[in-house]
Every structure is written in structure tokens, then in C-alpha cells.
Amino acid sequence: MMLVALLMIALPYPSFTFEKIVLIGSEDTKASSTGRLLNLIYTEVFRRLGYELQYIGYPNERANLMAENGTVDGEIQRAASYEKVSKNLLKVEEPSFSVSVAAYAVTPGIVLDGWESLKDTDYIVEYRRGSKVAASALPTVVKPENLSTSSTVELRLKKLIAGRTDIYIEQEHVVEETLSKFDKAGFDHSTMYQAGIMWTGYSHLYMHKKHAALLPKITEVLKAMKHEGLVEYYKKTAEKAQ
């Protein structure tokens, strides 16, 4: 299967001009290994369907607004449950891959496992603004006065390390990428650790409803690429680039 995938990568692109599909996502995700993986996957998906992909990053809330109002063609990564709150975006049923949201701390001894483990605690908790999974779950288990949002992962992690918050909730890959930047800058984050996994689910592509007819075609192509071993190959490529 891997040989088939590699041969397909080597095939030259057709010389005709593709119609463009513009997908949006958060800036943090786009700059991460997950963003590179998403770009590789959906560049090939849309190439096979006769489109040229443009993947752009914006602050999370703005990205969501642009996708919902049809300024762009879709949002490249959202949880499966996002279809329950979205008004204009339709979920591609075949997931891109699995994703985990974790809790991070610096105070020794904090151990968490799922959202319910935060119930009846007095931890000061922060999460990234625009994260629909965290925004839906955290208000049910954390006191309102102990909960806040942020827009910049790097600054929020520094705030956590400085002891100004107890818990920061974020996707694992986003934290890993940010910590790699800290390493390059010589910033000490040795006191920070992962206190537990809060949620694991699947990442899905969401397309604006004007592209409803494309959804089953995207699913078909994505399944074929997984069967060929191409998605797994892309995953290794994206991790190696990191």
C-alpha cells in the first residue's frame, strides 16, 4: 500500500487550472505539525476532486465567523460534536484523525482525567478562546469566577508557568509546538507538566452548506487515501518536518 501511495505522490499534477477551495483554521493549528498534516491531506483530497486548496490561519473566533458566513469554503478542523452548534457548516463524516485535549499544570500533584475530574475543585482554569469542546464542557464543572479564556497560547502558558493560573486546557499538539518554540528561545518550562487527558475525539473537515454536494465525494476520497496508506505517510512526513 505504501508503494501505491508513494507512486501517487510522484504523479505530476495536471496542467489545467483548478477551481480554488479556501479552508480556514486557527493560527496555532496551522503553524503546528497538525496544520501541516491537514494541509497535506486536504491538498490531495481536493486535487483528486479537481480543486486547488488554499489553507489559511486566523484567530480562532474570526476563523469560525468567516467559515459560518461563507467568506471561505469551510473550516479544516473541528470536533464531531461541532455539528450540533454550527448553523451553516456541514460535517464530512469521515474523520481526518483523532485529537486529544489535555490539562497542563505546574503545581505538583494535580491529576485529572476527563472533565468531571474538575468538578468540586477550586482550580483557576484557562482555555483558548474559540475552542468549542472546552467552551462547552468547562462551564459545567468549573466555577464561573475561576474560568477564563485566552487568545494567545504562548502568553497563556507563560502565565501558567508563572503561577497565575492553575490549569491550562489545550490540544496536545498545540502545546507541543509552543514548547518547541520555548526551547529554541531558551525559556524554562521545566516545571510544567501534563496533568491529564480531558477529552479524546476526532477531527473533521466542515464545509459550508453551499458545498453540500461535495461532502460524499470528500468522504470517498479520504477513505481511499487511508486505504492506500497515504494519510499515515503524511502523518510521518508532518512529524518529521517538526
FIPA-244467 format. One line per field, with one value per residue: chain; residue number from 1; x, y, z of N, C-alpha, C, CB in turn. Coordinates in steps of 0.2 Angstrom, whole numbers, always signed. Atoms other than C-alpha are relative to their C-alpha. Glycine has a CB too. Example, Ala and Ser with C-alpha at 12.3 -4.5 7.8 and 13.67 -1.06 7.14 Angstrom:
<atoms>
chaine = [A	A];
num = [1	2];
n_u = [+4	-4];
n_v = [-6	-6];
n_w = [+0	-1];
ca_u = [+62	+68];
ca_v = [-22	-5];
ca_w = [+39	+36];
c_u = [+4	-4];
c_v = [+6	+5];
c_w = [+0	+3];
cb_u = [-5	+2];
cb_v = [+0	+2];
cb_w = [+6	-7];
</atoms>
This chain:
<atoms>
chaine = [A	A	A	A	A	A	A	A	A	A	A	A	A	A	A	A	A	A	A	A	A	A	A	A	A	A	A	A	A	A	A	A	A	A	A	A	A	A	A	A	A	A	A	A	A	A	A	A	A	A	A	A	A	A	A	A	A	A	A	A	A	A	A	A	A	A	A	A	A	A	A	A	A	A	A	A	A	A	A	A	A	A	A	A	A	A	A	A	A	A	A	A	A	A	A	A	A	A	A	A	A	A	A	A	A	A	A	A	A	A	A	A	A	A	A	A	A	A	A	A	A	A	A	A	A	A	A	A	A	A	A	A	A	A	A	A	A	A	A	A	A	A	A	A	A	A	A	A	A	A	A	A	A	A	A	A	A	A	A	A	A	A	A	A	A	A	A	A	A	A	A	A	A	A	A	A	A	A	A	A	A	A	A	A	A	A	A	A	A	A	A	A	A	A	A	A	A	A	A	A	A	A	A	A	A	A	A	A	A	A	A	A	A	A	A	A	A	A	A	A	A	A	A	A	A	A	A	A	A	A	A	A	A	A	A	A	A	A	A	A	A	A];
num = [1	2	3	4	5	6	7	8	9	10	11	12	13	14	15	16	17	18	19	20	21	22	23	24	25	26	27	28	29	30	31	32	33	34	35	36	37	38	39	40	41	42	43	44	45	46	47	48	49	50	51	52	53	54	55	56	57	58	59	60	61	62	63	64	65	66	67	68	69	70	71	72	73	74	75	76	77	78	79	80	81	82	83	84	85	86	87	88	89	90	91	92	93	94	95	96	97	98	99	100	101	102	103	104	105	106	107	108	109	110	111	112	113	114	115	116	117	118	119	120	121	122	123	124	125	126	127	128	129	130	131	132	133	134	135	136	137	138	139	140	141	142	143	144	145	146	147	148	149	150	151	152	153	154	155	156	157	158	159	160	161	162	163	164	165	166	167	168	169	170	171	172	173	174	175	176	177	178	179	180	181	182	183	184	185	186	187	188	189	190	191	192	193	194	195	196	197	198	199	200	201	202	203	204	205	206	207	208	209	210	211	212	213	214	215	216	217	218	219	220	221	222	223	224	225	226	227	228	229	230	231	232	233	234	235	236	237	238	239	240	241	242];
n_u = [+4	-4	-3	+5	+1	-6	+0	+5	-3	-4	+4	+0	+6	+2	-2	+5	+1	+6	+4	-3	+3	-3	+2	-3	-1	-3	-7	-4	+1	-4	-7	-2	-1	+7	+1	-4	+3	+6	-2	-1	+5	+6	-3	+1	+7	+3	-3	+4	+6	+0	+0	-6	+1	-3	+1	-3	+1	+2	+2	+5	+7	+1	+1	+7	+5	-1	+2	+7	+3	-1	-6	-4	+3	+0	-5	-4	+0	+4	+2	+7	+6	+1	+5	+6	+1	-1	+6	-1	-5	+2	-5	-2	+1	-7	-4	-7	-4	+2	-3	+1	+0	-3	-1	-7	-1	-6	+1	-1	+6	+7	+1	+7	+2	+7	+3	+3	-5	+0	+6	-1	-7	+0	-5	+1	-1	+0	+0	+0	+7	+2	+0	+7	+0	-1	+5	+6	-1	-2	+5	+4	-4	-5	+4	-1	-5	-7	-1	-2	-2	-6	+0	-7	-2	-7	+0	+4	-4	-4	+4	+0	-7	-1	+4	+6	+6	-1	+1	+1	+3	-2	-1	-7	-5	-1	-5	-7	-3	-2	-6	-6	-2	-3	-7	-5	-1	-3	+5	+1	+7	-1	+5	+7	+1	+6	+4	+4	+3	+7	+5	-3	+5	-2	+0	+4	+0	+7	+1	+6	+6	+0	-4	+3	-1	-7	-1	-1	-6	-6	+0	-2	-7	-4	+0	-5	-7	-2	-1	-7	-6	-3	+1	-5	-7	+0	-1	-7	-3	+1	-4	-7	-2	-1];
n_v = [-6	-6	-1	-3	-7	-4	-1	-5	-6	-2	-1	-7	-3	-2	-7	-4	-4	+2	-5	-1	+1	-3	+3	-4	+3	-4	-1	+5	+7	+0	+0	+6	+6	+2	-4	+3	+6	-2	-3	+5	+4	-3	-2	+6	+2	-5	+1	+6	-2	-6	-7	-2	-2	-6	+1	-6	+0	-6	+1	+6	-3	-3	+6	+3	-5	+0	+7	+0	-4	+2	-3	+5	+6	+5	+0	+7	+4	-1	+6	+3	-3	-7	+0	-1	-8	-4	-1	+0	+5	+7	+4	+6	+5	+3	-5	+0	+4	-1	-6	+0	-7	+1	-5	-1	-3	+0	+2	+7	+4	-1	+6	-1	+5	-2	-6	+1	+0	-7	-2	-1	-2	-7	-2	-5	+3	-5	+3	-4	-3	+3	+7	+1	+6	-2	-5	+3	+4	-3	-3	+4	+3	-5	-6	-6	-4	+3	+2	-5	+2	-3	+0	+1	+6	-1	-4	+3	+5	-3	-2	+6	+1	-5	+1	-4	+4	+6	+5	-2	+5	-2	+6	+2	-2	-7	-1	+3	-5	-6	+1	+0	-7	-2	+3	-3	-7	+1	-2	+6	+2	+6	+1	+2	+7	+1	+2	+5	-1	-2	+2	+3	+1	+0	-7	+0	-6	-2	-4	-4	+4	-1	+5	+7	+6	+2	+4	+7	+1	-1	+6	+5	-1	+1	+7	+3	-1	+4	+7	+0	-2	-6	-4	+2	-3	-7	-1	+0	-5	-6	+1	-1	-8	-4];
n_w = [+0	+0	+7	+4	-3	+3	+7	+1	-1	+5	+7	+1	+0	+6	+2	+1	-6	-4	-4	-6	-6	-5	-6	-6	-7	-4	+1	-4	+3	+7	-1	-3	+4	+2	+6	+6	+2	+3	+6	+5	+1	+4	+7	+4	+1	+5	+6	+3	+2	+5	-4	-3	-7	-4	-7	-3	-8	-3	-7	-1	+1	+7	+5	+0	+3	+8	+3	-1	+4	+7	+3	+2	+2	-6	-6	+1	-6	-6	-3	+3	-4	+2	+4	-4	-1	+6	+4	+7	+2	+0	-2	+4	-4	-1	-4	+2	-5	-7	-3	-8	-4	-7	-5	-2	-7	-3	-7	+0	-3	+3	+5	+3	+5	+2	-3	-7	-5	-2	-4	-7	-1	+0	+4	+4	+6	+6	+7	+6	+2	+7	+0	-1	-4	-6	-2	-1	-6	-6	-4	-4	-5	-3	-2	+5	-3	+1	+7	+4	+7	+2	+7	+2	-4	-3	-6	-5	-3	-4	-5	-4	-3	-5	-6	+0	+1	-2	+5	+6	+4	+7	+4	-1	+5	+0	-6	+2	+4	-4	-5	+4	+1	-7	+0	+5	-3	-7	-5	-4	-2	-3	-6	+3	+2	+2	-6	+2	+6	-2	+5	+6	+5	+7	+4	+6	+4	+1	+6	+0	+3	+8	+2	-3	+5	+0	-6	+1	+4	-4	-4	+4	+1	-7	-2	+5	-2	-6	+2	+4	-5	+1	-6	-5	+3	-2	-8	-1	+3	-4	-7	+2	+2	-7];
ca_u = [+0	+14	+22	+5	+4	+22	+19	+3	+13	+25	+12	+13	-1	-12	-8	-25	-31	-41	-55	-50	-56	-52	-52	-48	-42	-34	-17	-10	-16	-9	+8	+9	+13	-6	-8	+5	-4	-21	-13	-6	-21	-34	-22	-23	-41	-46	-33	-42	-58	-52	-49	-34	-33	-29	-27	-26	-25	-34	-38	-50	-66	-63	-60	-76	-86	-78	-82	-100	-104	-97	-82	-72	-77	-75	-66	-52	-53	-67	-73	-88	-99	-97	-111	-124	-120	-115	-128	-121	-107	-109	-98	-88	-92	-75	-64	-46	-38	-40	-36	-34	-37	-26	-24	-7	-1	+14	+8	+14	+1	-13	-20	-35	-45	-59	-70	-79	-62	-63	-79	-79	-61	-56	-43	-41	-43	-40	-43	-41	-55	-64	-61	-79	-75	-68	-81	-95	-88	-79	-93	-102	-88	-78	-85	-88	-76	-62	-64	-56	-52	-36	-32	-13	-6	+12	+7	-6	+7	+19	+5	+3	+22	+22	+9	-5	-17	-18	-24	-22	-33	-27	-25	-9	-1	-3	+6	+20	+23	+23	+35	+47	+47	+51	+66	+73	+71	+79	+63	+62	+46	+53	+40	+25	+18	+3	-10	-21	-31	-48	-56	-51	-61	-60	-55	-67	-67	-83	-89	-101	-118	-116	-104	-116	-114	-96	-97	-99	-86	-73	-78	-75	-58	-52	-57	-47	-32	-32	-34	-18	-8	-6	-14	-2	+13	+8	+7	+25	+30	+22	+30	+47	+46	+43];
ca_v = [+0	+12	+9	+14	+30	+35	+32	+43	+57	+56	+58	+75	+87	+91	+107	+114	+127	+121	+130	+136	+129	+140	+132	+141	+136	+143	+151	+140	+124	+130	+133	+116	+98	+95	+110	+103	+86	+94	+104	+88	+78	+90	+97	+79	+76	+92	+89	+72	+81	+95	+109	+119	+121	+137	+134	+150	+153	+166	+169	+155	+166	+175	+159	+152	+168	+168	+149	+151	+166	+158	+170	+155	+137	+128	+125	+112	+106	+104	+91	+79	+87	+104	+100	+102	+121	+126	+134	+134	+121	+103	+89	+77	+61	+53	+60	+66	+58	+58	+73	+75	+90	+90	+99	+107	+112	+117	+114	+97	+83	+89	+73	+75	+63	+70	+85	+78	+77	+96	+96	+102	+109	+127	+127	+143	+137	+145	+139	+145	+157	+148	+131	+124	+107	+116	+130	+118	+107	+118	+129	+114	+109	+125	+139	+155	+165	+153	+151	+162	+162	+167	+171	+168	+151	+156	+170	+159	+145	+158	+164	+146	+144	+160	+153	+165	+151	+133	+124	+127	+117	+115	+102	+92	+96	+115	+114	+103	+116	+130	+122	+119	+137	+140	+128	+137	+154	+146	+149	+137	+127	+113	+115	+112	+95	+87	+84	+73	+70	+79	+73	+62	+63	+65	+80	+83	+94	+105	+113	+127	+121	+129	+114	+100	+90	+89	+80	+62	+64	+71	+56	+44	+51	+52	+34	+29	+38	+30	+13	+17	+22	+39	+48	+38	+43	+61	+60	+54	+67	+81	+74	+74	+92	+97];
ca_w = [+0	+4	-13	-21	-10	-15	-33	-32	-24	-38	-52	-60	-57	-72	-82	-82	-69	-54	-46	-29	-12	+3	+20	+37	+54	+69	+68	+81	+72	+55	+62	+70	+64	+64	+52	+41	+41	+37	+23	+15	+17	+10	-4	-10	-7	-17	-30	-34	-35	-47	-34	-28	-9	+0	+18	+29	+48	+58	+76	+82	+83	+67	+58	+64	+59	+41	+39	+46	+35	+19	+17	+15	+9	+26	+42	+41	+59	+71	+83	+78	+91	+82	+70	+85	+86	+69	+58	+41	+41	+37	+44	+32	+40	+38	+51	+47	+63	+82	+93	+112	+123	+139	+155	+160	+177	+187	+204	+209	+212	+201	+192	+181	+170	+160	+163	+178	+187	+188	+197	+215	+213	+216	+202	+192	+174	+157	+139	+122	+116	+101	+107	+106	+115	+130	+130	+130	+144	+156	+162	+168	+180	+184	+194	+183	+194	+191	+172	+159	+140	+131	+113	+113	+118	+121	+133	+142	+145	+152	+163	+169	+172	+182	+194	+189	+184	+190	+174	+156	+144	+126	+112	+114	+98	+100	+117	+110	+96	+108	+120	+105	+102	+121	+119	+104	+114	+130	+140	+155	+156	+166	+180	+168	+165	+158	+172	+162	+146	+147	+130	+115	+99	+80	+69	+55	+40	+39	+23	+21	+16	-2	-4	+2	-14	-11	+6	+0	-13	+0	+11	-3	-7	+11	+14	-2	+4	+21	+12	+1	+17	+11	+27	+38	+26	+28	+47	+47	+35	+46	+62	+53	+47	+66];
c_u = [+4	+3	-5	+0	+6	+0	-5	+3	+4	-3	+0	-7	-2	+1	-5	-1	-6	-4	+2	-5	+4	-2	+4	+0	+3	+7	+5	+0	+4	+7	+3	+1	-7	-2	+3	-3	-7	+1	+1	-6	-5	+3	-1	-7	-3	+3	-4	-7	+0	+0	+7	-1	+4	-2	+3	-2	-2	-1	-6	-7	-1	+0	-7	-5	+1	-3	-8	-4	+1	+5	+5	-4	-2	+5	+3	+0	-5	-2	-7	-6	-2	-7	-7	-1	+1	-7	+0	+6	-2	+6	+2	+0	+6	+5	+7	+4	-3	+4	-2	+1	+3	+0	+7	+0	+7	+0	+1	-6	-6	-1	-7	-1	-7	-3	-2	+5	+1	-5	+2	+7	+0	+6	-2	+2	-1	+0	+0	-7	-1	+0	-7	-1	+1	-5	-6	+1	+2	-5	-5	+4	+5	-4	+2	+6	+7	+2	+1	+2	+6	+0	+7	+3	+6	-1	-4	+5	+5	-3	+0	+7	+1	-5	-7	-7	+2	+0	+0	-3	+1	+1	+8	+5	+2	+5	+7	+3	+2	+6	+7	+3	+4	+7	+5	+2	+4	-4	-1	-7	+0	-5	-7	+0	-7	-4	-5	-4	-8	-5	+4	-6	+3	+0	-4	+0	-8	+0	-6	-5	-1	+4	-3	+1	+7	+2	+1	+6	+7	+0	+3	+8	+4	+0	+5	+7	+3	+1	+7	+6	+3	-1	+6	+7	+0	+1	+8	+4	-1	+4	+8	+2	+0	+7];
c_v = [+6	+2	+4	+7	+4	+1	+6	+7	+2	+2	+8	+3	+2	+7	+5	+4	-3	+6	+0	-2	+4	-2	+4	-4	+5	+1	-5	-7	+0	+0	-6	-6	-2	+4	-2	-6	+2	+3	-6	-4	+3	+4	-6	-2	+5	+0	-6	+2	+6	+7	+1	+2	+6	-1	+6	+0	+7	-1	-4	+3	+3	-5	-3	+4	-1	-7	+0	+5	-1	+5	-4	-7	-5	+1	-7	-4	+2	-7	-3	+3	+7	+1	+2	+8	+4	+1	-1	-5	-7	-4	-5	-6	-4	+4	+0	-4	+2	+6	-1	+7	-2	+5	+0	+4	+1	-2	-7	-4	+1	-6	+1	-6	+1	+6	-1	+0	+7	+2	+0	+2	+8	+3	+6	-3	+4	-5	+4	+2	-3	-7	-3	-6	+3	+5	-3	-4	+3	+4	-4	-3	+5	+6	+6	+4	-3	-2	+6	-2	+4	+0	-2	-6	+1	+5	-3	-5	+4	+3	-6	-1	+5	-1	+4	-4	-7	-5	+3	-6	+1	-7	-1	+3	+8	+1	-2	+5	+6	-1	-1	+7	+3	-3	+4	+7	-1	+2	-6	-2	-7	-2	-2	-7	-1	-4	-6	+1	+1	-3	-3	-1	+0	+7	-2	+6	+2	+5	+4	-3	+1	-6	-7	-5	-3	-5	-7	-1	+1	-7	-6	+0	-1	-7	-4	+1	-3	-7	-1	+1	+7	+5	-2	+2	+7	+2	-1	+6	+7	+0	+1	+7	+4	-1];
c_w = [+0	-7	-4	+2	-3	-7	-2	+1	-6	-7	-1	+0	-7	-2	+0	+7	+4	+3	+7	+6	+6	+7	+5	+6	+4	-2	+3	-3	-6	+1	+3	-5	-2	-6	-6	-3	-3	-7	-5	-2	-5	-6	-4	-2	-5	-7	-4	-2	-5	+3	+2	+7	+2	+7	+4	+7	+2	+7	+0	-2	-7	-5	+0	-3	-8	-3	+0	-5	-8	-3	-3	-1	+6	+5	+0	+6	+5	+3	-3	+3	-3	-4	+4	+1	-6	-4	-7	-2	+1	+1	-6	+5	+2	+3	-3	+4	+7	+2	+7	+2	+7	+5	+2	+6	+1	+7	+1	+3	-3	-5	-2	-5	-3	+3	+7	+6	+3	+5	+8	+2	+0	-5	-4	-7	-6	-6	-5	-3	-7	+0	+2	+5	+7	+2	+2	+7	+7	+5	+4	+6	+4	+2	-4	+2	-1	-7	-4	-7	-2	-8	-2	+5	+4	+7	+6	+4	+5	+6	+5	+4	+6	+6	+0	-2	+2	-6	-6	-5	-8	-4	+1	-5	+0	+6	-2	-5	+3	+4	-5	-2	+7	+0	-4	+3	+7	+6	+4	+1	+3	+5	-3	-2	-2	+6	-2	-7	+2	-5	-6	-5	-7	-3	-6	-4	+0	-6	+1	-4	-7	-3	+2	-5	+0	+5	-2	-4	+4	+4	-4	-1	+6	+2	-5	+2	+6	-2	-3	+5	-1	+6	+5	-2	+2	+7	+1	-3	+4	+6	-2	-1	+7	+3];
cb_u = [-5	+6	+2	-7	+0	+6	-3	-6	+4	+5	-7	+3	+0	-8	+4	-7	-1	+4	-8	+4	-2	-1	+2	-5	+4	-1	+2	-2	-7	-3	+2	-5	+3	-5	+2	+7	-1	-4	+5	+6	-4	-3	+7	+4	-4	+0	+7	+0	-4	-5	-5	+4	+1	-1	+3	-4	+7	-6	-1	+0	-1	+6	+6	-2	+2	+7	+2	-2	+1	-6	+3	+6	+3	-1	-4	+7	+7	-7	-1	+0	+1	+6	-1	+1	+5	+5	-2	+2	+7	-3	-1	+7	-5	+3	+1	+2	+7	+1	-2	+5	-7	+7	-4	+3	-4	+3	-6	+6	+0	-1	+1	-1	+1	-5	-5	-3	+6	+1	-6	-2	+5	+2	+2	+5	-6	+6	-6	+4	+1	+4	+5	-3	+5	+7	-1	-2	+5	+6	-4	-2	+4	+6	+2	-6	-1	+0	-6	+5	-5	+6	-1	+5	+1	+4	-4	-6	+4	+3	-7	-2	+5	-1	+3	+1	-2	-5	-6	+6	-8	+7	-1	+1	-3	-7	-2	-1	-5	-6	-1	-2	-6	-4	-1	-4	-7	+6	-7	+4	-4	+7	-1	-1	+2	+0	-3	-6	+0	-1	-4	+4	-5	-4	+7	-8	+2	-2	+0	+2	-6	+3	+7	-8	-2	+5	-5	-7	+0	-1	-7	-4	+1	-4	-7	-2	+1	-6	-5	+0	+6	-4	-7	+0	+0	-7	-4	+3	-3	-7	-1	+2	-6	-5];
cb_v = [+0	-1	-6	-3	+0	-4	-6	-1	+0	-6	-3	+2	+7	-1	+0	-3	+8	-4	-2	+6	-7	+8	-7	+6	-6	-2	+7	-1	-2	+6	+6	-2	-5	+1	+7	-1	-4	+5	+5	-4	-2	+5	+2	-6	+1	+7	-2	-6	+2	-1	+0	+5	-6	+7	-7	+6	-2	+3	+7	-3	+5	+5	-5	-1	+7	+0	-6	+2	+7	+1	+5	-2	-3	-7	+2	+2	-1	+4	+1	-7	+0	+3	-7	-3	+2	-4	+8	+7	+1	-2	-3	+2	-5	-3	-3	+8	+2	-7	+6	-5	+3	-3	-2	+4	-4	+8	+3	-2	+2	+7	-7	+7	-8	-6	+2	-7	-3	+5	-5	-6	-3	+3	-6	+6	-6	+5	-5	-3	+7	+3	-3	-2	-5	+4	+5	-5	-6	+5	+5	-6	-6	+2	+2	+4	+3	-7	-4	+5	+1	-2	+6	+6	-6	+4	+7	-3	-4	+6	+3	-6	+0	+7	+0	+6	+0	-2	-5	+4	+0	+4	+1	-8	-2	+4	-4	-6	+2	+3	-7	-4	+5	-3	-8	+1	+3	+4	+3	+1	+0	-1	+6	+5	-5	-5	+5	-1	-7	+7	+6	-6	+6	-5	+2	-2	-1	+4	-4	+7	+3	+6	+0	+1	+3	+6	+1	-3	+5	+6	-2	-1	+7	+4	-3	+2	+8	+0	-2	+6	-5	+3	-1	-8	-2	+3	-5	-7	+1	+1	-6	-5	+2	-3];
cb_w = [+6	+5	-3	+1	+7	+2	-3	+4	+7	-1	+0	-7	+4	-1	-6	-2	-2	+6	+0	+2	+2	+0	+1	+1	-1	+7	+2	+7	-1	-4	+4	+6	+4	+6	+2	+1	+6	+5	+0	+4	+7	+4	+1	+2	+7	+3	+0	+5	+7	-4	+5	-5	+4	-3	+3	-3	+3	-4	+4	+6	+6	-1	+2	+7	+3	-1	+4	+7	+2	-4	+5	+5	-5	-3	+7	-2	+2	-2	+8	+2	+7	-4	-3	+6	+5	-5	+1	-2	+5	-7	+6	-3	-2	-7	+7	+1	-1	+4	-3	+3	+0	-1	+7	-6	+5	-1	+4	+5	+7	-4	+4	-3	+2	+1	-5	+0	-2	-6	-1	+4	-5	+7	-5	+1	-1	+0	+0	-6	-1	-5	+5	-7	-2	+1	-6	-5	-1	-2	-4	-4	-3	-5	+8	+0	+7	+4	-2	+3	-5	+3	-3	+1	-4	-5	-1	-3	-5	-4	-2	-4	-5	-3	+6	-5	-8	+5	+2	-3	+1	+0	-8	+0	-7	+1	+6	-4	-6	+4	+3	-7	-1	+6	-3	-7	+1	+0	-3	+7	-7	+2	+4	-6	+6	-7	+4	+5	-5	+0	-2	+1	+1	-4	-1	+1	-7	+7	-6	-3	+3	-1	+1	+1	-7	+0	+5	-3	-6	+4	+3	-7	-3	+5	-1	-7	+1	+5	-4	-5	-1	-6	+3	+1	-7	-3	+4	-3	-7	+1	+3	-6	-4	+4];
</atoms>
